Amino acid sequence: MQLVLSIDPNSNLTLQSQLIAQFHNYIRNGQLQPNSSLPSTRELSLQLKVSRNTVSEVYDSLIEEGYLITKHKVGTFVASTLPESSVFIPETISTEHKRSKLNLPLPYSGRGQSGLHRAADMSLLYDFALGKTDSQTFPDKVWQRLLIDRLGGAARNMSQYHDPAGLLDLRQLIANYLGPTRGMVVSHKQVLIVGGCQQGLSLVAHLFIDNHTSIVVEAPCYRGTAYLIESFGGKVIPIPVDEFGIVVSKLPDHPVKLVYVTPSHQFPTGGTMSLQRRIELLEWAAKSKAYIVEVDYDVNFRYEDSPLPSLWSLDKNNCVIYTSSFSRSIGPGLRLGYIVVPTGLIDSATKIRSLLDNGSPWLEQATLSQFIVTGSFEKHVLKLRHNNHNRRDALVAALRENFGEVKITGAEAGMHLLWHADKNGPNALEIQAIGKRCGVGVYPLQDSPACFFENMPSQDHVLLLGYNHLDVQRIRQGISTLASAMKNEASLT
């Protein structure tokens, strides 16, 4: 796992002192729970770009202080009994938040579907489509074994209704996981299991959106969000993004209920919201009495450095609603995700969750719970991150080998990047047409069925390329084939 740790090269403190202080805070505040496993010294040294000896010295000091323990041939863990007695325990509150509002859905009036489902084009030999996962990396043997094991207790569990908020064990595991990976201290009561991020957004819409309700979205953004808002009668207010995230200075002065953002890996541009911009957005939300919906869809895949703290972990005013899913880490066909609500929204959100479908299927939740408990999930994510990193590198290298020093953005994280083609050459639609003729699927950003654009400057030379479902060889062959076809087309004109 990747921990939210940072190093200040301008600090007067040594690297070891900085890291030890951060571990102290995470353990004392409950972000790292007792008995939690930690990354190996090698993994953490690679993440932080420091020597392995530095990390080893940090771990040794924490072990000597009683914060950590080691298990031979197993790993390093947070001690079950800590040296301090004043360990922070998150408080649970069940009071109704004054700003929450329940409403029934209006008749559907949206413009279409989310755009994520796309029928496979069998004519494409190399398809750089968005939203696919590599079926070869799905842990089918482990998943099958765990599923069969869960079937041993299925008779009782499959013959009754369960808590619509989700399986207790799974919710607790997710709450524990969010501490070290996203810096979040949450109770399992704040975690609700949903059918992916889309259902999480639908739950939020039921809570907040009424006819003519103003909702801010990033511009551009995920089309499923904008169309969902419109289907409830809400008014979409697009606010532009730059390389640092949503432009806070352009947020409206009039009241809005929600702001939708994807700070870790903006969809679709791929940028990461800076720490300063996150703080500015939270300050604006507190002043405006608005909620922020933080969608962390690519949470497990950052390649260049440590992930920034989630908006939730920085929030001091209980105004952030966090949602993520297992679609990218396991597969979208699983249809399991989760939403984390402020304590004041627990009761309202649970009521709405029960009205949607009475909860997610028990068997899938139980299998996923075991997948996490056994350590298989962490191993699987580590493997995916390694594979995707290599594939990202292969795609970037192939684009530059075949097209020169092209501009590439959004490659620091996630499973897609943006290729800014030469403005003196074919535009994105023309490149797509050339690619289709030679069996290569590439996709213009502004024509993507999963993206929502409103009053935006033209992006007619920008292409969106997904890469996580293609192996390195096919990535190289696909880009080389496209480059050759484009050269041939140019020579004929």
Secondary structure, DSSP 8 states (H G I E B T S, - for coil): --------TT-SS-HHHHHHHHHHHHHHTTSS-TT-B---HHHHHHHHTS-HHHHHHHHHHHHHHTSEEEETTTEEEE-SS-S-S------------TT-----------SS--S------TT-SEE--SS---GGGS-HHHHHHHHHHHGGGHHHHTTS---TT--HHHHHHHHHHHHHHH-----GGGEEEESHHHHHHHHHHHHH--TT-EEEEEESEEHHHHHHHHHTT-EEEEEEEETTEE-GGGS-SS--SEEEE--SS-TTT-----HHHHHHHHHHHHHHT-EEEEE-TTTT-B-SS-----HHHH-SSS-EEEEEESTTTT-GGG--EEEE--GGGHHHHHHHHHHHHSSS-HHHHHHHHHHHHTTHHHHHHHHHHHHHHHHHHHHHHHHHHHHSS-EEES-SBSSEEEEE--TTS--HHHHHHHHHHTTEE-EEGGG-TTEE-SS----TTEEEEE-TTS-HHHHHHHHHHHHHHHHHHHHH-
